[in-house]
Amino acid sequence: MTMPKTSRMHAGASLLATTLLFSALPAFGASKEIIQLQTQVQQLQEQMSAMKQSFDERMGVMKNLVEQNTDASNKTTAAITALQNTLQKQQGDSAGKVDQLSGQIQALNDTLDELKVRLAKVSKQLEDMQSTQQSLAASQQAAQAQAQAQAQAPPPDVLYANALRDYNGGKNDLASQEFSDYIKFYPNTDLAGNAYFYMAELQFRAGNYQQAVTNYDQVVQNFPSGNKAAAAQLKKGFALIELGKKDDGVQELRHLIQRYPKTNEATQARERLRKLGASTATTKPGE
C-alpha cells in the first residue's frame, strides 16, 4: 500500500534524525551538538506538521471550491436544460398558435368574400328597386302632368274644330300649335291620326320635308285604318322624292297602290310613277 506524500516526508525526517544521532554517539556522546541536532530535528518535525496542516487546510478549501463549482455547474446545466425545454415548448406552442391564427384569418377572409358577394347582390337589388321606384315616380308625375294639362285643355272636339278652322283659314302657325296640343292631350283618339296628317301637311307646305315624312309615317304606322292613311302614305312618297330619296319614294308609292288600289290616292301614285318613268309593280324580295 502506497504511503501518502506527507507521511513519507515525516518518516524520512525521523530516519535521518535517528541516523545522525546514532552515528554521532560514539564520537561525542550526549554532546552539545547532539542536543542541537535533536532540537533541529524537532523543529523540522514541527515545520513538517505545520506544512501538513496547511496543506490539508488548503486541500479542504480546494475540495470545497471544487464541490461548490461542481454544484454550481450542475445547477447551471439544469437551468440551461430547463430553459431549453421551456423554449422548445414555447416554440411548439407558438407554432400551434400561428397555425391556429392562420386558420382563423383564412376563415375570416372567406367570410369577408362571402359578405362582399352578398353585399353586391343586395346593392344590385337596391339599385333595381330604386330604378323601378324612379320609373314609377316619373310615370306617375307624367300621368299627373298630363291629367292636369287635360283638365286645363279644351274638350277634344272643340280643340280639333278650332285647329281645323285655323288650318283652312290659312293661320298655319296657330293651326300647327292646336294640332300639336291635340296630339299631346288626346293621343289615343281617332282624330289624333288626322292631327298628325294636318301637321305634316303644314310642314310639307313649308318645305320641311323630313319632319313631314316623320308625321306622315305616324299616320301610316299607328292609324292604318283611319281616313287619312292612304293620303298620308301618298304624301310621304312625295316628300321622300322631294328629299332626293327617289327609290324610297317610289317604293312608298308602290306600297300605296298595293294596299289601297282603288283609292284616288292610288291613282295619283300611278300618275307620279309614270312621270318618273318607274313601274307601278312592287319589287319582290330577292329581285
CORFEN-V813193 format. One record per pair of residues at least 4 apart in sequence whose ideal C-beta (glycine too) atoms are under 6 Angstrom apart, sorted by sequence separation. I is the first residue (numbers start at 1). J is the second residue. D is the distance in Angstrom with one decimal. If there is no record, write none. Layout:
BEGIN
I	J	D
I	J	D
END
This chain:
BEGIN
3	7	4.6
24	28	5.4
30	34	5.9
90	94	5.9
97	101	6.0
149	153	5.9
154	158	4.4
171	175	5.5
181	185	6.0
182	186	5.7
183	187	5.6
208	212	6.0
217	221	5.7
218	222	5.6
219	223	5.2
228	232	5.3
245	249	5.9
256	260	6.0
257	261	5.8
283	287	5.4
3	8	5.1
28	33	6.0
154	159	4.5
166	171	4.0
187	192	5.3
203	208	4.2
224	229	5.2
240	245	4.5
241	246	5.7
261	266	5.3
273	278	4.6
260	266	5.3
273	280	5.3
166	174	4.6
167	175	3.9
203	211	4.8
204	212	4.3
240	248	4.7
241	249	3.6
166	175	4.0
183	192	5.7
203	212	4.1
219	228	5.5
240	249	3.6
257	266	4.8
24	34	5.5
270	280	5.4
163	175	5.3
183	195	5.1
200	212	4.6
220	232	5.3
237	249	4.6
257	269	5.3
182	195	4.6
219	232	3.6
220	233	5.1
256	269	4.9
163	178	3.4
200	215	3.6
237	252	3.7
162	178	5.6
163	179	4.7
179	195	4.3
199	215	5.1
200	216	4.7
216	232	4.5
236	252	5.5
237	253	4.2
253	269	4.1
20	37	5.7
179	198	5.3
196	215	4.9
216	235	5.5
179	199	4.8
216	236	3.8
253	273	5.7
160	182	5.6
196	218	4.4
197	219	5.1
234	256	5.7
159	182	5.1
196	219	5.0
213	236	5.7
233	256	4.5
257	280	5.7
17	41	3.7
258	282	5.5
176	202	5.1
193	219	5.0
213	239	4.8
212	239	4.8
250	278	4.9
254	282	4.5
156	186	4.5
172	202	5.3
193	223	3.1
209	239	4.4
230	260	4.3
13	44	5.5
160	191	5.2
167	198	5.6
197	228	4.1
234	265	4.3
153	185	4.4
156	189	5.8
193	226	4.0
209	242	4.8
230	263	4.9
194	228	5.4
209	243	5.0
231	265	5.6
234	268	5.9
150	185	5.1
193	228	5.7
197	232	5.3
230	265	4.1
234	269	5.8
10	48	5.5
9	48	6.0
6	52	4.5
END
